[in-house]
Amino acid sequence: MHNRAFLELVAAAVNVNPASYPNDSKLEQKVIYELKVMTAKAGTGTTLLPSATSVAAVSGGANV
């Protein structure tokens, strides 16, 4: 088990308010849960490719 200062640092990185969890084990459980959820979300991203129309609109010309 990690110390409270480390848990608070990791909690801040995953947007968990450590003040809401006075018990270190509950905070650690929440942090681990958020890390797993964040990892799952990071692996499901989609890639969008620009179309010729959007490139022309950004570049200011129709001859793209």
N, CA, C and O of each residue as an XYZ file, in Angstrom:
256
protein
N       0.844     -1.183      0.000
C       0.000      0.000      0.000
C       0.886      1.242      0.000
O       1.925      1.278      0.660
N       0.470      2.241     -0.735
C       1.234      3.472     -0.841
C       0.873      4.428      0.287
O      -0.158      4.282      0.943
N       1.741      5.404      0.495
C       1.430      6.378      1.538
C       0.410      7.397      1.040
O       0.139      7.475     -0.158
N      -0.143      8.159      1.938
C      -1.240      9.086      1.624
C      -0.795     10.150      0.611
O      -1.561     10.502     -0.286
N       0.414     10.656      0.744
C       0.886     11.707     -0.170
C       0.923     11.202     -1.612
O       0.543     11.921     -2.536
N       1.381      9.966     -1.801
C       1.422      9.398     -3.149
C       0.011      9.199     -3.690
O      -0.268      9.501     -4.851
N      -0.874      8.689     -2.840
C      -2.261      8.481     -3.263
C      -2.912      9.803     -3.667
O      -3.648      9.858     -4.652
N      -2.645     10.857     -2.915
C      -3.215     12.163     -3.257
C      -2.668     12.678     -4.584
O      -3.396     13.301     -5.357
N      -1.401     12.424     -4.850
C      -0.796     12.841     -6.115
C      -1.440     12.111     -7.293
O      -1.792     12.733     -8.295
N      -1.591     10.803     -7.171
C      -2.204     10.024     -8.242
C      -3.688     10.375     -8.371
O      -4.220     10.430     -9.479
N      -4.352     10.611     -7.242
C      -5.769     10.986     -7.266
C      -5.967     12.282     -8.043
O      -6.920     12.406     -8.813
N      -5.083     13.235     -7.847
C      -5.186     14.496     -8.582
C      -5.024     14.265    -10.089
O      -5.645     14.954    -10.898
N      -4.194     13.303    -10.454
C      -3.976     13.024    -11.880
C      -5.191     12.391    -12.546
O      -5.380     12.527    -13.755
N      -6.016     11.700    -11.760
C      -7.200     11.056    -12.336
C      -8.493     11.760    -11.924
O      -9.575     11.178    -11.995
N      -8.371     13.007    -11.496
C      -9.513     13.861    -11.145
C     -10.375     13.295    -10.015
O     -11.603     13.293    -10.103
N      -9.731     12.824     -8.969
C     -10.419     12.367     -7.767
C     -10.047     13.314     -6.646
O      -8.872     13.634     -6.462
N     -11.043     13.765     -5.891
C     -10.802     14.660     -4.763
C     -10.440     13.829     -3.541
O     -11.307     13.152     -2.990
N      -9.171     13.859     -3.098
C      -8.770     13.027     -1.969
C      -9.469     13.401     -0.664
O      -9.583     12.562      0.229
N      -9.932     14.624     -0.537
C     -10.628     15.041      0.674
C     -11.951     14.291      0.852
O     -12.459     14.194      1.970
N     -12.502     13.768     -0.218
C     -13.752     13.014     -0.152
C     -13.538     11.602      0.390
O     -14.506     10.908      0.699
N     -12.294     11.173      0.507
C     -11.970      9.817      0.948
C     -10.974      9.874      2.107
O      -9.768      9.783      1.879
N     -11.458     10.023      3.352
C     -10.539     10.098      4.492
C      -9.833      8.763      4.767
O      -8.764      8.741      5.377
N     -10.426      7.661      4.322
C      -9.838      6.346      4.516
C      -8.886      6.060      3.348
O      -9.294      6.122      2.188
N      -7.629      5.751      3.649
C      -6.630      5.521      2.599
C      -7.003      4.357      1.685
O      -6.779      4.427      0.477
N      -7.575      3.275      2.254
C      -7.916      2.149      1.387
C      -9.025      2.476      0.418
O      -9.000      2.023     -0.727
N     -10.009      3.262      0.859
C     -11.092      3.650     -0.056
C     -10.556      4.568     -1.151
O     -10.960      4.463     -2.309
N      -9.651      5.463     -0.784
C      -9.041      6.345     -1.787
C      -8.244      5.516     -2.788
O      -8.311      5.758     -3.993
N      -7.495      4.546     -2.290
C      -6.708      3.698     -3.185
C      -7.619      2.909     -4.128
O      -7.307      2.778     -5.311
N      -8.735      2.383     -3.627
C      -9.678      1.662     -4.475
C     -10.242      2.562     -5.573
O     -10.349      2.149     -6.727
N     -10.602      3.796     -5.207
C     -11.155      4.736     -6.185
C     -10.118      5.107     -7.236
O     -10.433      5.189     -8.423
N      -8.886      5.330     -6.802
C      -7.812      5.683     -7.737
C      -7.559      4.533     -8.705
O      -7.414      4.759     -9.907
N      -7.504      3.304     -8.199
C      -7.283      2.149     -9.069
C      -8.426      2.012    -10.066
O      -8.196      1.741    -11.244
N      -9.657      2.199     -9.597
C     -10.811      2.127    -10.494
C     -10.702      3.178    -11.604
O     -10.889      2.862    -12.779
N     -10.400      4.420    -11.232
C     -10.293      5.493    -12.223
C      -9.153      5.235    -13.203
O      -9.277      5.549    -14.386
N      -8.054      4.673    -12.733
C      -6.947      4.343    -13.638
C      -7.365      3.283    -14.649
O      -7.014      3.371    -15.826
N      -8.117      2.277    -14.193
C      -8.587      1.236    -15.115
C      -9.560      1.810    -16.136
O      -9.495      1.472    -17.318
N     -10.458      2.673    -15.685
C     -11.429      3.280    -16.599
C     -10.710      4.166    -17.605
O     -11.038      4.155    -18.792
N      -9.729      4.934    -17.135
C      -8.991      5.817    -18.036
C      -8.222      5.000    -19.070
O      -8.157      5.394    -20.235
N      -7.650      3.892    -18.677
C      -6.913      3.045    -19.604
C      -7.850      2.464    -20.652
O      -7.498      2.387    -21.829
N      -9.036      2.059    -20.232
C     -10.007      1.510    -21.170
C     -10.462      2.576    -22.158
O     -10.612      2.292    -23.346
N     -10.681      3.789    -21.685
C     -11.102      4.872    -22.569
C      -9.993      5.245    -23.544
O     -10.273      5.555    -24.702
N      -8.752      5.221    -23.100
C      -7.632      5.603    -23.959
C      -7.466      4.614    -25.111
O      -6.982      4.990    -26.179
N      -7.857      3.367    -24.914
C      -7.684      2.364    -25.949
C      -8.804      2.315    -26.963
O      -8.725      1.544    -27.919
N      -9.844      3.109    -26.788
C     -10.987      3.018    -27.693
C     -11.165      4.274    -28.534
O     -12.270      4.544    -29.003
N     -10.124      5.032    -28.730
C     -10.235      6.255    -29.513
C     -10.434      5.976    -30.991
O     -10.080      4.905    -31.484
N     -10.989      6.924    -31.682
C     -11.172      6.786    -33.119
C     -10.284      7.794    -33.831
O      -9.920      8.827    -33.270
N      -9.950      7.485    -35.045
C      -9.127      8.378    -35.851
C     -10.002      8.968    -36.953
O     -10.608      8.234    -37.734
N     -10.063     10.273    -37.011
C     -10.836     10.954    -38.049
C      -9.871     11.593    -39.036
O      -8.986     12.357    -38.650
N     -10.044     11.281    -40.285
C      -9.187     11.859    -41.316
C      -9.875     13.079    -41.922
O     -11.092     13.070    -42.109
N      -9.119     14.117    -42.229
C      -9.723     15.306    -42.826
C     -10.173     15.026    -44.265
O      -9.540     14.264    -44.996
N     -11.262     15.652    -44.639
C     -11.743     15.514    -46.012
C     -11.141     16.630    -46.862
O     -10.580     17.587    -46.328
N     -11.257     16.507    -48.183
C     -10.751     17.532    -49.081
C     -11.465     18.861    -48.841
O     -10.858     19.926    -48.954
N     -12.742     18.797    -48.515
C     -13.505     20.024    -48.267
C     -12.998     20.740    -47.029
O     -12.857     21.963    -47.038
N     -12.717     19.993    -45.954
C     -12.243     20.634    -44.729
C     -10.834     21.185    -44.904
O     -10.502     22.228    -44.340
N      -9.998     20.491    -45.683
C      -8.645     20.991    -45.944
C      -8.712     22.274    -46.771
O      -7.976     23.225    -46.509
N      -9.591     22.298    -47.763
C      -9.752     23.502    -48.599
C     -10.251     24.659    -47.760
O      -9.804     25.790    -47.946
N     -11.162     24.405    -46.845
C     -11.703     25.474    -46.005
C     -10.628     26.038    -45.091
O     -10.583     27.248    -44.865
N      -9.771     25.190    -44.569
C      -8.706     25.654    -43.669
C      -7.619     26.379    -44.465
O      -7.098     27.396    -44.007
N      -7.270     25.869    -45.650
C      -6.187     26.471    -46.420
C      -6.639     27.706    -47.186
O      -5.808     28.479    -47.662
N      -7.940     27.896    -47.309
C      -8.447     29.088    -47.976
C      -8.552     28.950    -49.489
O      -8.821     29.936    -50.175
N      -8.351     27.782    -50.011
C      -8.434     27.605    -51.464
C      -9.242     26.382    -51.815
O      -9.375     25.458    -51.013
N      -9.779     26.380    -53.010
C     -10.570     25.251    -53.469
C      -9.728     24.244    -54.247
O     -10.172     23.121    -54.484
N      -8.514     24.633    -54.647
C      -7.668     23.766    -55.456
C      -6.771     22.915    -54.566
O      -5.557     23.112    -54.511
N      -7.374     21.994    -53.891
C      -6.595     21.132    -52.986
C      -6.627     19.732    -53.498
O      -6.037     18.839    -52.891
